[in-house]
């Protein structure tokens, strides 16, 4: 581990064939404050597990599931007997998945899934983590296909829960922390509003305002209630709706491109997701 101001950067000992590490941790062992560039997922099997994130203490009961985002300082404190599953997932495995940015940003700093949410959802998370452990220990043919598929499903289940109940299942940055950057965040939102049809990237805007990408993503989600890409798409759809109301001769694909979308399929999909109808249907009912 290399020391930082608030904790240690942990170098995760990944299996040579995976970008993932999984093991059984003991609730009686202590792990000092640290961070890393991977998600950490913890699920107690028996007994309670004590995790400190920032200055907040969380006591996890058996079958509770905790997702901790990359670059977040956290530690594990001694808490009696028992074991927990601990899974580290390098986000590079998601880079070819189209929806990965929105999904990963939906966790903000960390998210806890416990008995306060739908029992069926918790059971799905629990079973998927148990399956991951079975695959991880297995020597069966194509074990890595099963393992990676289960990771994708695990994150998809958690991501859908985040969409269902943002307040209870996503812990956002404190209001006090956000207030420190209110002027910058207001300026960023205005810039996106004014330039939404251009090619905008979160990493470029983060660098322009002196934020790391992970810090910027957490700030932006906490401030706006949505990810950078969701906010950008919302502004682009708003721009497209105005064009659809006045540009009778322009084709749907032309309006999509003028609104900042790279393909007609993504324009149609996101437009319908935002409005409930297709661009053509919107034009037919709103053209003046």
Backbone torsions as a table, in degrees:
resi	resn	phi	psi	omega
1	UNK	NA	143.3	175.0
2	UNK	-108.4	136.5	-172.2
3	UNK	-76.2	138.9	171.9
4	UNK	-119.4	-177.7	-178.5
5	UNK	-65.8	-33.0	-173.8
6	UNK	-113.3	-11.2	-177.5
7	UNK	-175.2	-166.1	-179.7
8	UNK	-111.0	138.8	173.4
9	UNK	-82.3	117.4	-176.8
10	UNK	-88.1	131.3	173.2
11	UNK	-92.9	110.8	-172.7
12	UNK	-78.1	129.8	180.0
13	UNK	-81.5	76.2	-178.3
14	UNK	-64.5	146.3	167.8
15	UNK	-58.0	140.8	-174.1
16	UNK	-60.4	-21.0	-178.9
17	UNK	-100.1	0.4	-173.7
18	UNK	-134.1	160.8	168.9
19	UNK	-105.0	34.5	-174.2
20	UNK	-141.0	145.7	173.9
21	UNK	-131.0	137.6	-179.7
22	UNK	-143.1	138.7	177.2
23	UNK	-157.7	170.6	174.9
24	UNK	-94.6	120.1	177.7
25	UNK	-98.6	155.1	178.0
26	UNK	-97.6	133.3	178.8
27	UNK	-67.6	-14.1	-179.0
28	UNK	-92.1	-3.1	179.8
29	UNK	-97.8	152.3	-179.0
30	UNK	-111.3	134.1	176.0
31	UNK	-116.9	119.6	-176.1
32	UNK	-65.9	166.8	-178.9
33	UNK	-57.7	129.5	-177.3
34	UNK	-156.5	173.3	173.8
35	UNK	-149.7	167.5	178.1
36	UNK	-159.6	176.1	-175.8
37	UNK	-93.7	23.2	-179.5
38	UNK	-127.3	159.3	168.3
39	UNK	-69.9	144.5	171.2
40	UNK	-118.6	131.1	-178.8
41	UNK	-122.7	127.4	-177.1
42	UNK	-124.6	133.0	175.4
43	UNK	-138.9	110.1	177.1
44	UNK	-62.6	140.0	177.1
45	UNK	-94.8	-49.3	175.1
46	UNK	-145.8	145.0	-174.2
47	UNK	76.9	173.9	-178.2
48	UNK	-97.1	149.9	178.4
49	UNK	-120.5	130.0	-178.3
50	UNK	-104.0	118.4	179.5
51	UNK	-121.9	131.7	177.3
52	UNK	-109.3	123.3	178.2
53	UNK	-118.7	115.3	-172.1
54	UNK	65.5	-120.7	177.4
55	UNK	-107.3	8.6	-174.1
56	UNK	-104.3	129.8	179.6
57	UNK	-94.3	131.4	177.8
58	UNK	-123.6	126.0	176.3
59	UNK	-102.2	112.5	-178.1
60	UNK	-94.1	131.7	176.2
61	UNK	-92.9	164.7	177.7
62	UNK	-53.0	133.6	179.5
63	UNK	78.7	-3.9	167.0
64	UNK	-67.0	149.8	179.7
65	UNK	-127.1	129.0	179.4
66	UNK	-117.8	125.7	171.8
67	UNK	-105.9	126.1	175.6
68	UNK	-114.9	125.3	-176.5
69	UNK	-72.5	160.8	176.7
70	UNK	-58.3	148.9	174.6
71	UNK	70.9	14.9	178.4
72	UNK	-99.9	123.6	178.3
73	UNK	-67.3	133.1	179.1
74	UNK	-157.2	160.5	177.6
75	UNK	-145.0	163.3	176.7
76	UNK	-120.0	127.3	-178.1
77	UNK	-104.6	156.0	179.0
78	UNK	-61.9	138.4	-178.1
79	UNK	-151.7	58.9	174.7
80	UNK	71.6	-157.3	-175.3
81	UNK	-86.7	170.3	176.6
82	UNK	114.3	173.0	-179.7
83	UNK	-132.1	164.2	175.1
84	UNK	-142.5	149.7	170.1
85	UNK	-76.8	139.1	173.7
86	UNK	-131.9	124.6	-175.0
87	UNK	-127.0	126.6	173.0
88	UNK	-108.2	129.8	-177.4
89	UNK	-126.5	115.5	175.7
90	UNK	-73.7	127.5	-174.3
91	UNK	-68.7	-7.6	178.2
92	UNK	-61.6	-22.9	-178.6
93	UNK	-70.3	-14.4	-178.7
94	UNK	-97.4	0.3	-166.8
95	UNK	-62.8	-24.6	-179.6
96	UNK	-93.9	1.5	-178.3
97	UNK	-91.7	121.2	-172.8
98	UNK	-55.9	-36.8	-174.7
99	UNK	-94.4	8.7	-170.2
100	UNK	-63.9	-38.3	-176.7
101	UNK	-62.1	-46.9	178.4
102	UNK	-62.0	-44.4	-177.0
103	UNK	-63.1	-49.0	-176.8
104	UNK	-65.9	-36.1	178.9
105	UNK	-70.6	-21.3	-178.1
106	UNK	-66.5	-15.6	179.5
107	UNK	-82.5	-15.1	-175.4
108	UNK	51.2	-123.7	-178.4
109	UNK	-81.5	-47.4	177.5
110	UNK	-163.9	164.6	-179.6
111	UNK	-144.7	137.4	179.8
112	UNK	-117.0	130.4	179.2
113	UNK	-115.2	112.4	-175.0
114	UNK	-135.0	-162.0	-174.8
115	UNK	-67.9	-8.3	180.0
116	UNK	-77.5	-11.4	179.5
117	UNK	-107.9	177.2	-176.7
118	UNK	-53.2	127.4	-176.1
119	UNK	-60.9	-36.6	-180.0
120	UNK	-63.8	-40.0	179.2
121	UNK	-64.0	-42.5	178.3
122	UNK	-62.4	-43.1	179.4
123	UNK	-61.5	-38.7	178.1
124	UNK	-64.2	-43.0	177.7
125	UNK	-64.0	-46.5	-179.2
126	UNK	-58.6	-49.0	-177.5
127	UNK	-64.4	-37.2	-178.7
128	UNK	-67.1	-40.0	178.5
129	UNK	-66.5	-39.9	175.9
130	UNK	-61.8	-40.7	177.3
131	UNK	-64.2	-38.5	178.2
132	UNK	-59.9	-42.4	179.2
133	UNK	-64.7	-40.9	177.8
134	UNK	-61.2	-45.3	179.1
135	UNK	-65.1	-40.4	-177.0
136	UNK	-62.8	-35.4	-178.9
137	UNK	-85.6	-14.4	-171.3
138	UNK	-76.8	155.5	170.9
139	UNK	-116.0	18.9	-177.1
140	UNK	-70.0	155.2	176.5
141	UNK	-58.0	140.6	176.4
142	UNK	61.5	32.4	-179.7
143	UNK	-59.7	-33.4	-177.0
144	UNK	-71.6	-31.4	174.1
145	UNK	-62.2	-46.4	178.9
146	UNK	-62.7	-41.7	-175.9
147	UNK	-65.3	-49.5	-179.7
148	UNK	-65.6	-37.6	178.1
149	UNK	-62.5	-40.3	-179.9
150	UNK	-67.8	-35.0	176.6
151	UNK	-64.3	-44.3	178.7
152	UNK	-59.4	-44.1	-180.0
153	UNK	-66.3	-40.3	178.8
154	UNK	-57.9	-48.2	-179.2
155	UNK	-68.4	-35.2	178.2
156	UNK	-64.7	-41.3	178.7
157	UNK	-62.3	-48.7	-179.8
158	UNK	-63.1	-41.2	179.7
159	UNK	-61.7	-38.5	178.5
160	UNK	-67.8	-35.6	175.5
161	UNK	-64.0	-41.1	178.0
162	UNK	-57.5	-40.2	179.7
163	UNK	-68.8	-33.0	-177.4
164	UNK	-72.1	-36.1	-175.3
165	UNK	-149.8	83.6	-176.1
166	UNK	-60.9	-40.8	-172.2
167	UNK	-66.1	-45.5	-174.9
168	UNK	-82.3	-28.6	-169.2
169	UNK	-110.6	0.5	173.9
170	UNK	-128.9	119.7	178.8
171	UNK	-90.8	115.7	-175.8
172	UNK	-92.1	168.2	176.0
173	UNK	-64.8	152.3	-176.3
174	UNK	-65.2	152.0	178.9
175	UNK	-61.0	-36.5	-179.9
176	UNK	-62.7	-41.5	179.0
177	UNK	-65.9	-41.9	-179.5
178	UNK	-65.1	-40.0	-178.3
179	UNK	-58.0	-29.8	178.9
180	UNK	-60.8	-26.3	-174.4
181	UNK	-117.6	19.1	-175.0
182	UNK	-58.7	-44.1	-178.5
183	UNK	-61.7	-44.8	179.3
184	UNK	-63.8	-42.1	-179.5
185	UNK	-67.6	-38.0	175.0
186	UNK	-61.7	-43.4	-179.6
187	UNK	-65.4	-38.8	179.5
188	UNK	-65.6	-45.0	179.1
189	UNK	-61.8	-41.3	178.6
190	UNK	-65.1	-39.3	178.8
191	UNK	-63.0	-43.3	178.3
192	UNK	-63.0	-44.5	179.1
193	UNK	-56.8	-42.9	-174.7
194	UNK	-80.5	-21.4	-174.4
195	UNK	-126.9	25.5	-173.1
196	UNK	-62.3	-24.3	-177.7
197	UNK	-81.1	-8.1	178.3
198	UNK	-87.7	169.5	177.4
199	UNK	-79.1	105.3	-178.7
200	UNK	-112.8	138.2	178.6
201	UNK	-126.9	139.6	-178.3
202	UNK	-58.5	-41.0	-177.1
203	UNK	-65.1	-33.1	178.9
204	UNK	-70.2	-43.9	180.0
205	UNK	-67.8	-39.8	177.7
206	UNK	-58.9	-46.7	-179.5
207	UNK	-64.3	-38.5	179.8
208	UNK	-59.7	-35.4	-177.2
209	UNK	-102.0	9.8	173.5
210	UNK	79.4	21.5	178.1
211	UNK	-102.9	150.0	165.1
212	UNK	-71.6	157.8	-178.3
213	UNK	-62.6	-42.5	-178.1
214	UNK	-65.6	-40.7	178.6
215	UNK	-66.4	-42.8	178.5
216	UNK	-60.1	-45.1	-179.6
217	UNK	-60.1	-42.4	179.9
218	UNK	-67.3	-42.8	177.7
219	UNK	-61.0	-45.5	-174.9
220	UNK	-65.6	-44.7	178.5
221	UNK	-62.7	-43.2	-179.3
222	UNK	-64.4	-36.6	-176.0
223	UNK	-79.3	-40.2	-174.1
224	UNK	-103.0	-17.3	-177.1
225	UNK	82.8	8.0	179.1
226	UNK	-152.0	164.1	179.6
227	UNK	-72.6	165.7	178.0
228	UNK	-56.8	-48.8	-177.3
229	UNK	-65.9	-36.1	177.5
230	UNK	-65.0	-42.1	179.1
231	UNK	-64.3	-44.8	179.9
232	UNK	-61.5	-44.8	179.0
233	UNK	-62.9	-37.2	178.9
234	UNK	-62.4	-41.9	178.3
235	UNK	-67.6	-37.9	178.8
236	UNK	-66.6	-39.0	177.7
237	UNK	-66.3	-38.8	176.4
238	UNK	-61.1	-41.3	177.6
239	UNK	-65.4	-43.2	-179.4
240	UNK	-63.5	-38.8	-180.0
241	UNK	-60.5	-38.6	178.2
242	UNK	-65.1	-42.3	179.1
243	UNK	-64.8	-40.8	-179.0
244	UNK	-62.1	-26.7	-178.9
245	UNK	-80.4	-19.1	-173.8
246	UNK	-125.3	-22.2	-176.2
247	UNK	-97.5	84.4	-175.5
248	UNK	-70.1	-36.3	-174.6
249	UNK	-82.5	-21.0	-177.0
250	UNK	-71.3	138.9	177.7
251	UNK	-74.5	163.6	179.0
252	UNK	-62.5	-40.3	-179.9
253	UNK	-66.0	-36.2	177.8
254	UNK	-64.0	-44.1	179.7
255	UNK	-65.0	-38.9	177.6
256	UNK	-61.2	-45.1	179.6
257	UNK	-66.7	-40.7	178.8
258	UNK	-65.6	-22.0	-179.0
259	UNK	-92.1	1.6	174.1
260	UNK	103.3	2.3	-179.5
261	UNK	-87.7	145.9	-174.8
262	UNK	-88.3	-13.8	-179.2
263	UNK	-152.7	155.5	178.7
264	UNK	-67.1	-32.2	-179.4
265	UNK	-67.1	-43.3	179.0
266	UNK	-68.5	-37.2	177.2
267	UNK	-61.3	-49.8	-179.6
268	UNK	-62.1	-43.2	-177.1
269	UNK	-65.0	-47.9	-176.9
270	UNK	-71.6	-36.4	178.5
271	UNK	-61.3	-46.7	-179.1
272	UNK	-67.1	-35.7	178.2
273	UNK	-63.7	-36.7	-178.1
274	UNK	-80.7	-36.0	-170.9
275	UNK	-112.1	-19.8	-177.4
276	UNK	89.9	-5.8	179.0
277	UNK	-137.0	167.7	180.0
278	UNK	-81.3	163.5	175.8
279	UNK	-56.9	-39.8	179.7
280	UNK	-63.7	-43.2	178.9
281	UNK	-64.6	-38.4	178.4
282	UNK	-64.1	-44.3	179.5
283	UNK	-61.0	-43.3	-177.8
284	UNK	-62.5	-28.1	-177.6
285	UNK	-101.0	-13.5	-175.2
286	UNK	-122.0	-4.5	-177.9
287	UNK	-66.2	135.2	-179.9
288	UNK	-115.2	NA	NA
